[in-house]
Amino acid sequence: MVDFSFTEEQELFRKALREWCEKNLPLEKIREFDRKGEIPHEVIEQMADLGLLVMTAPQEHGGTGADWVTACIAGEELGYADVSIAIPVFWLVESSWGFVVDRYCTEEVRQAVIHPAIKGEAFIGIGSTESGGGSDVAAFKSTAHRDGNDWVLNGEKMYISGTEEAKKLGGGYFVIARTSPAPPDAPHRGMTGFYLPMNAPGVEINKRFDDMGRMAISTGGFMMKNVRIPDAYRIGEVDKGFYLTMEGFDNARILIAAVCVGAARRALDIGMEYIKERKAFGRPIGKFEGIQFELADDWAQLEALRSLTYRTAWMQDKRYKEGKFSPLEVSRMIAACKLIAPHLAFDIYKHAMIWLGAYGYTKECPLEMGLRGIMSYCVGAEGATNIQRIVIARELLGKEYIPYK
Ligand SMILES: Cc1cc2nc3c(=O)[nH]c(=O)nc-3n(C[C@H](O)[C@H](O)[C@H](O)COP(=O)(O)OP(=O)(O)OC[C@H]3O[C@@H](n4cnc5c(N)ncnc54)[C@H](O)[C@@H]3O)c2cc1C
């Protein structure tokens, strides 16, 4: 039997979150955050009070134990409210990578970062990408070697979301580093995941980028120079970090799709309100088929993406709770969501901006914030578009068709 309804609990959660967003995150405030380049701490505190931070962590670890469908509801509502995408980024990085860290970490790490992050007193992010590239994870140059009961990390991570927030709030990153030589036939093996606290001696934030969008959350880089962390900060098994990284990407990508759905819905709402009012040639421009047909196409495609996103989140829940779908089956679906969502949302922003004419191009109008924010997911945050295509094609054709092998 197919049942597309949300549970009563999920509907209530959506309603409560929507009300909070309407009251606390009106577009004028989002513009202010975007201008100032900061998410006010009180917003983070309120999100913690609402149980939104690392919401996917199980209740016994201090989270709300939200399933992935519920997390996508949160993503959609936050994306609808903060079209600049900064608050959704802060939220989704924690909900996806915090989930992975919590799932595989020791109690020591849980106490050090997961519990404080849930309370809004720390940040937990992903430090995967390096200056040499982000797509080819197996080629990363960062290393970790064992020294007694410690690991010593060296390397550089670049284009990392939330470096300033991690410095200010405390907390740190899931990082991946090479721990064994790469087997020539399987270079992704021999890498290990770690929790890297940003206040560990030898960690130095050496870059803050002047991004084009999502201005209220920072993107930066950091060096790891002989950073010594205890073995208790290792996440998962030695040499198996690649798989945890892929799990984290999957979790982030499904939430990104939900955020894009919400942000694109907002663009359509703003656009529809305008085209019903704005007159040209003696009638509202929404009467012209040239505009109506684009609106209808955008709405239809967005509904298709929304269904795909929630169906995939449902599969993700089945995977985690019942082992019903294999991780690779779910990965393919998630890749499809991440492949489509940012580009569709970007197109919808572009269309809505054009409907709004010259006004749409100004900073008096919120749409340009959305266009800039969504673009970060088109260029590659949490995985480039072509990488999603590679994941899908690998599952359709078989591993022997992986193009880079
Ligand atoms: C705003 C922003 C925030 C980010 N935040 C984080 C973060 O918090 N943590 C983090 O670890 N990273 C973060 N990233 C980095 C992101 O993960 C990388 O941008 C992404 O993985 C791609 O890596 P790259 O930019 O080095 O591009 P590259 O890997 O150098 O790829 C460049 C281009 O080549 C294409 N390409 C690569 N390989 C192939 C192939 N085999 N076939 C066809 N095309 C290919 C890619 O699709 C891409 O278009 C962020 C990026 C942005 C833009």
The ligand as a Gaussian input file, in Angstrom:
#p B3LYP/6-31G(d) Opt

LIG

0 1
 C       29.850000      27.627000      -0.242000
 C       30.565000      26.341000      -0.117000
 C       30.651000      25.733000       1.132000
 C       31.351000      24.539000       1.286000
 N       31.434000      23.960000       2.528000
 C       32.156000      22.839000       2.681000
 C       32.298000      22.236000       3.984000
 O       31.697000      22.675000       4.960000
 N       33.107000      21.171000       4.102000
 C       33.767000      20.634000       3.064000
 O       34.465000      19.665000       3.251000
 N       33.648000      21.167000       1.805000
 C       32.858000      22.243000       1.608000
 N       32.731000      22.804000       0.355000
 C       33.486000      22.255000      -0.738000
 C       32.687000      21.308000      -1.612000
 O       32.485000      20.076000      -0.947000
 C       33.476000      21.157000      -2.909000
 O       33.307000      22.363000      -3.623000
 C       33.023000      19.993000      -3.766000
 O       33.268000      18.755000      -3.154000
 C       33.745000      20.016000      -5.124000
 O       35.114000      20.136000      -4.929000
 P       35.960000      21.305000      -5.664000
 O       35.239000      22.582000      -5.444000
 O       37.338000      21.185000      -5.202000
 O       35.817000      20.955000      -7.178000
 P       36.656000      19.846000      -7.963000
 O       36.610000      18.566000      -7.245000
 O       37.996000      20.413000      -8.279000
 O       35.799000      19.749000      -9.291000
 C       35.753000      20.859000     -10.209000
 C       34.726000      20.561000     -11.282000
 O       35.087000      19.364000     -11.964000
 C       33.983000      18.468000     -11.968000
 N       34.474000      17.093000     -11.902000
 C       35.311000      16.548000     -10.979000
 N       35.499000      15.255000     -11.233000
 C       34.762000      14.945000     -12.325000
 C       34.543000      13.761000     -13.081000
 N       35.111000      12.598000     -12.758000
 N       33.718000      13.832000     -14.160000
 C       33.133000      15.008000     -14.526000
 N       33.309000      16.155000     -13.852000
 C       34.116000      16.126000     -12.752000
 C       33.146000      18.825000     -10.775000
 O       31.785000      18.458000     -10.979000
 C       33.336000      20.331000     -10.707000
 O       32.381000      20.957000     -11.506000
 C       31.978000      23.957000       0.174000
 C       31.853000      24.551000      -1.092000
 C       31.139000      25.717000      -1.240000
 C       31.011000      26.323000      -2.606000

